[in-house]
Structure formats: structure tokens, C-alpha cells
Amino acid sequence: MELLLAVTIGILVATSVYMMLDRNVLRFLFGLVLLSNAVNLVIFAAGRLTVGAPPLIADGAYAPDGPIANALPQALVLTAIVIGFGLLAFALALVYRTYMSLGTVNSDEMRIAEPEEAKK
């Protein structure tokens, strides 16, 4: 299972880097989202993918009785998903506003117009 997850992470990272090298700001943004998903999978893989019981301790015990699932990676990934969604929504709003102002999403064509006084 870990090998399949490692190959999937590698494909996601390679695809996201390819997308982030494009001059289109929207493709860069989607590459960034894909990279954040790959990082979430890395966090899951670092927390070990084992079948275990919920991370609960019985009444009166100081430690769990058997193998338990690690809850920390799940909490980290859930937090990362929420933050990533907020970042995506904000970045999409910025890209939309940039497109409305400049008329393009190509980073090479984005130029701020010079004032008329500077041209003279």
C-alpha cells in the first residue's frame, strides 16, 4: 500500500511542478492545489497506514491496550485541507480581479500601464 501511495505522490508532485512552470497564472494555481494534495498524502504516509483501533484509552488505563491508529496525521491533514481551500478561494478571487483589470492571465503579458505624464 505504501508503494502505491509513494508512486501516486510522485506523479502528483511531477504534474504539479509541470503545471507551476507554465506562464498561465490559473494553471500555476491549479498546480499549487495539486502540490498541496500531494503534501497531504505525504503526511498520511508519514503517519503509517496501519489498520488499528480508534485512538481511545479505556477507563482506568494509562495507555491503549493494542495497536491504535495515529490521530495526529488526520488532524494535520484536515487542518491543511481547510487552509488550502481558503487559500484557493482567495487566490481565485485575485486571479479573477487581475483578469478583469489587465485582460489576461498570462504572466508575461501582465504589465501595469504607465501614466500619461511618464510617456512624455
Beta strands, then each sheet from edge to edge (+ up, - down):
end
